[in-house]
Amino acid sequence: MQVYLLQNGEKAGPFTVYEVCDLVRSGKADKDTPGWHAGCEKWKPLGELAAVSVAFHEREEPPEQEIEQEVSRPSSEEAAATLLKSEVRPGMRVAARFFDVMVFQFVVLIAALAFGLMEQEEVYRRGVIEHLSVPAAWVFLEAFLLMAFGTTPGKALFRIRVSTVDGSRIDMMRAVRRSFAVWWRGTGIWFPPFMIMMCALSYTILSSHRTTPWDAANGLKVTHGTVGPANIAVILLIFLSLANILATMAGPPPPLSELLNPPDNG
């Protein structure tokens, strides 16, 4: 998305959303700076533009608090870095994403075996298309869950919620656009070589810009709660239970030599 600004009475730009956020952080623009992007009827203060208003959230400085006992205090740079990391939590978002897709994959395979839609050995012999189809189907289920509840099972367990910048639920179209962008740009359609590269890139962008392209483009924000020991216990219990059920239903895997060189039944 291209954003234009009015600075000193002159039009400046176009800027990307990330560039505008950088201008805000450096003090060269603020929430009252007029801005415009495609779809706007008129110039609006940046604080009212959904695509970039995330840059102004949670930026107010807390009041100074007296410290009763002498303690060693980190430098302002160290404190800012710690706060930024705790607010963004890219690791939690990646973990929730993997949990959702893996659990969905377990449930699909268990259901296919239970209803006779798949033979036991097929669990271990799935091709690339079969492997990639489940994460692709998850895009639409995730979009529905985000629209209806603002979260998914994995996000809920990791205490993550997705909403518009004003805290309201997102509509279905924005939810689909976000989920599709995560599937394509965030995980490389779950194709292993692309997945590693795109996850690493997304992690880096989120850490440095405090938002992702799909959230910034759709005017969305992601909020985090505290993940306690009970959350971790439930996550492990669900994951291990489903994995055990699938392993029991599918039976032991065939030798590696058979997986790499399947027998010719013709």
C-alpha positions as CSV (number, residue, x, y, z in Angstrom):
1,M,0.0,0.0,0.0
2,Q,1.3,3.5,-1.0
3,V,0.8,6.3,1.5
4,Y,1.2,10.0,0.8
5,L,1.9,12.7,3.4
6,L,1.4,16.5,3.6
7,Q,4.5,18.0,5.1
8,N,5.1,21.8,5.3
9,G,2.2,22.2,2.9
10,E,3.7,20.0,0.2
11,K,2.8,16.4,-0.8
12,A,5.5,13.9,0.0
13,G,5.6,10.2,-1.0
14,P,4.6,7.7,-1.9
15,F,5.8,5.8,1.2
16,T,5.2,2.2,2.2
17,V,3.5,1.5,5.5
18,Y,6.8,0.5,7.0
19,E,8.4,3.8,5.9
20,V,5.6,5.8,7.5
21,C,6.0,3.8,10.8
22,D,9.8,4.6,10.7
23,L,9.0,8.3,10.1
24,V,6.7,8.2,13.2
25,R,9.3,6.5,15.3
26,S,12.0,9.0,14.3
27,G,9.7,12.0,15.1
28,K,9.5,13.2,11.5
29,A,5.7,12.6,11.4
30,D,3.0,12.2,14.1
31,K,-0.6,11.3,14.5
32,D,-1.7,14.7,13.3
33,T,0.3,14.7,10.1
34,P,-2.2,14.5,7.1
35,G,-2.0,11.3,5.1
36,W,-3.8,9.6,2.3
37,H,-3.9,6.2,0.6
38,A,-6.1,4.6,-2.0
39,G,-9.6,4.2,-0.8
40,C,-9.6,7.5,1.3
41,E,-12.1,10.2,0.2
42,K,-9.9,13.0,1.7
43,W,-6.7,13.6,3.6
44,K,-6.9,12.4,7.2
45,P,-4.5,12.6,10.2
46,L,-2.3,9.5,10.3
47,G,-3.8,8.5,13.6
48,E,-7.1,8.0,11.8
49,L,-5.7,5.9,8.9
50,A,-6.3,2.3,9.8
51,A,-3.3,1.1,7.7
52,V,-0.7,3.1,9.7
53,S,-2.5,3.9,13.0
54,V,-0.9,0.8,14.6
55,A,2.3,2.8,14.8
56,F,0.6,5.0,17.5
57,H,-0.8,2.2,19.7
58,E,0.8,1.6,23.0
59,R,3.3,4.5,22.5
60,E,2.3,6.6,25.5
61,E,5.0,6.7,28.1
62,P,4.0,5.4,31.6
63,P,4.3,7.8,34.6
64,E,7.5,7.9,36.5
65,Q,7.3,5.7,39.6
66,E,9.4,6.1,42.7
67,I,11.7,3.2,43.5
68,E,11.9,2.6,47.2
69,Q,15.1,0.6,47.1
70,E,18.2,1.0,45.1
71,V,18.4,-1.4,42.2
72,S,20.6,-1.5,39.1
73,R,18.6,-0.1,36.2
74,P,19.2,-1.0,32.5
75,S,20.0,1.8,30.1
76,S,17.1,3.3,28.2
77,E,18.1,1.4,25.0
78,E,18.1,-1.9,26.9
79,A,14.8,-1.2,28.5
80,A,13.2,-0.3,25.1
81,A,14.6,-3.4,23.5
82,T,13.2,-5.6,26.3
83,L,9.8,-3.9,26.2
84,L,9.6,-4.1,22.4
85,K,10.4,-7.8,22.4
86,S,7.8,-8.6,25.1
87,E,5.1,-6.6,23.3
88,V,5.7,-8.1,19.8
89,R,6.5,-11.8,20.8
90,P,7.2,-13.1,17.2
91,G,8.1,-16.5,18.7
92,M,4.7,-16.9,20.3
93,R,3.0,-16.1,17.0
94,V,5.1,-18.6,15.0
95,A,4.4,-21.3,17.7
96,A,0.7,-20.6,17.6
97,R,0.6,-20.8,13.8
98,F,2.5,-24.2,13.8
99,F,0.3,-25.6,16.5
100,D,-2.9,-24.7,14.6
101,V,-1.8,-26.2,11.4
102,M,-0.3,-29.4,12.9
103,V,-3.5,-30.0,15.1
104,F,-5.7,-29.4,12.0
105,Q,-3.6,-31.9,10.1
106,F,-3.8,-34.5,12.9
107,V,-7.6,-34.1,13.0
108,V,-8.0,-34.4,9.2
109,L,-5.9,-37.6,9.1
110,I,-7.6,-39.1,12.1
111,A,-11.0,-38.4,10.5
112,A,-9.9,-39.8,7.1
113,L,-8.8,-43.0,8.8
114,A,-11.9,-43.3,10.9
115,F,-14.3,-42.9,8.0
116,G,-12.2,-45.2,5.7
117,L,-11.2,-42.4,3.3
118,M,-7.5,-43.3,3.7
119,E,-5.6,-46.5,4.1
120,Q,-3.1,-46.8,7.0
121,E,0.0,-46.9,4.8
122,E,-1.2,-43.7,3.0
123,V,-0.6,-41.7,6.1
124,Y,3.2,-42.3,5.6
125,R,3.1,-42.1,1.8
126,R,1.4,-38.8,1.2
127,G,2.8,-36.8,-1.8
128,V,3.6,-33.1,-2.0
129,I,0.0,-32.2,-3.1
130,E,-1.6,-34.0,-0.2
131,H,1.0,-32.5,2.2
132,L,0.3,-28.9,1.1
133,S,-3.5,-29.2,0.7
134,V,-4.3,-29.3,4.5
135,P,-2.5,-26.0,5.3
136,A,-4.3,-24.5,2.3
137,A,-7.7,-25.6,3.6
138,W,-6.8,-24.2,7.0
139,V,-6.7,-20.7,5.4
140,F,-10.5,-20.6,5.2
141,L,-11.2,-22.2,8.6
142,E,-8.8,-19.8,10.2
143,A,-10.4,-16.8,8.5
144,F,-13.8,-17.9,9.9
145,L,-12.5,-18.4,13.4
146,L,-10.8,-14.9,13.4
147,M,-14.1,-13.3,12.2
148,A,-16.2,-15.2,14.7
149,F,-13.9,-15.2,17.8
150,G,-10.9,-13.0,17.0
151,T,-8.6,-16.0,17.7
152,T,-7.9,-19.7,16.8
153,P,-7.3,-22.7,19.1
154,G,-3.5,-22.2,18.9
155,K,-3.7,-18.4,19.3
156,A,-6.2,-18.8,22.3
157,L,-3.8,-21.2,24.1
158,F,-0.9,-18.8,23.4
159,R,-3.1,-15.9,24.6
160,I,-3.1,-14.1,21.2
161,R,-6.0,-12.1,19.7
162,V,-6.5,-10.4,16.3
163,S,-8.7,-7.3,16.0
164,T,-9.0,-4.1,14.2
165,V,-7.0,-1.2,15.5
166,D,-10.0,0.0,17.5
167,G,-10.4,-3.4,19.1
168,S,-13.5,-4.6,17.2
169,R,-13.9,-7.9,15.4
170,I,-12.6,-8.2,11.8
171,D,-15.0,-8.9,8.9
172,M,-14.7,-12.0,6.8
173,M,-13.0,-10.4,3.8
174,R,-10.2,-8.9,5.9
175,A,-9.9,-12.2,7.7
176,V,-9.5,-14.1,4.4
177,R,-7.0,-11.6,3.1
178,R,-5.0,-11.9,6.3
179,S,-5.1,-15.7,6.4
180,F,-4.2,-16.0,2.7
181,A,-1.3,-13.6,3.1
182,V,0.0,-15.6,6.1
183,W,-0.2,-18.8,4.1
184,W,1.5,-17.3,1.1
185,R,3.9,-14.7,2.5
186,G,4.3,-15.9,6.1
187,T,4.8,-19.6,5.6
188,G,5.6,-20.0,1.9
189,I,2.5,-22.3,1.4
190,W,4.2,-24.7,3.9
191,F,6.5,-26.0,1.2
192,P,9.6,-26.8,3.4
193,P,12.4,-24.8,1.5
194,F,10.1,-21.8,1.2
195,M,8.6,-22.2,4.6
196,I,11.9,-21.8,6.5
197,M,12.9,-18.8,4.5
198,M,9.5,-17.0,4.7
199,C,9.1,-17.7,8.5
200,A,12.6,-16.3,9.1
201,L,11.8,-13.2,7.0
202,S,8.4,-12.7,8.8
203,Y,10.1,-13.1,12.2
204,T,12.7,-10.4,11.3
205,I,10.0,-8.0,9.9
206,L,7.8,-8.4,12.9
207,S,10.7,-7.9,15.3
208,S,11.9,-4.7,13.6
209,H,8.6,-3.1,12.6
210,R,6.3,-4.3,15.4
211,T,3.7,-5.4,12.8
212,T,3.5,-7.6,9.7
213,P,2.6,-6.7,6.1
214,W,-0.8,-8.5,6.4
215,D,-1.8,-6.8,9.6
216,A,-0.6,-3.3,8.4
217,A,-2.3,-3.6,5.1
218,N,-5.6,-4.6,6.7
219,G,-5.6,-2.2,9.6
220,L,-5.3,-5.0,12.2
221,K,-3.5,-5.3,15.5
222,V,-2.4,-8.4,17.5
223,T,-2.5,-8.4,21.3
224,H,-0.9,-10.8,23.7
225,G,-1.7,-12.1,27.1
226,T,0.4,-14.0,29.7
227,V,1.1,-17.6,28.8
228,G,1.4,-19.6,32.0
229,P,2.4,-23.1,32.9
230,A,-1.2,-24.3,32.5
231,N,-1.3,-23.1,28.9
232,I,1.9,-24.9,28.1
233,A,0.6,-28.1,29.8
234,V,-2.7,-28.0,27.7
235,I,-0.7,-27.3,24.5
236,L,1.5,-30.3,25.1
237,L,-1.4,-32.6,26.2
238,I,-3.4,-31.8,23.0
239,F,-0.5,-32.2,20.7
240,L,0.8,-35.5,22.2
241,S,-2.7,-37.0,22.5
242,L,-3.5,-36.4,18.9
243,A,-0.2,-37.6,17.7
244,N,-0.6,-40.8,19.8
245,I,-4.1,-41.4,18.4
246,L,-2.9,-40.9,14.9
247,A,0.1,-43.3,15.4
248,T,-2.2,-45.9,17.0
249,M,-4.7,-45.8,14.1
250,A,-2.0,-45.7,11.3
251,G,0.1,-48.4,12.8
252,P,3.9,-48.5,12.7
253,P,5.6,-46.8,9.8
254,P,7.1,-48.9,7.1
255,P,10.9,-49.2,6.7
256,L,12.6,-46.1,5.4
257,S,13.7,-48.0,2.3
258,E,10.1,-48.7,1.4
259,L,9.2,-45.1,1.8
260,L,12.0,-43.9,-0.4
261,N,11.4,-46.7,-3.0
262,P,7.8,-47.8,-2.9
263,P,7.1,-51.3,-4.4
264,D,5.7,-51.5,-7.9
265,N,2.3,-53.1,-7.6
266,G,1.9,-53.1,-11.4
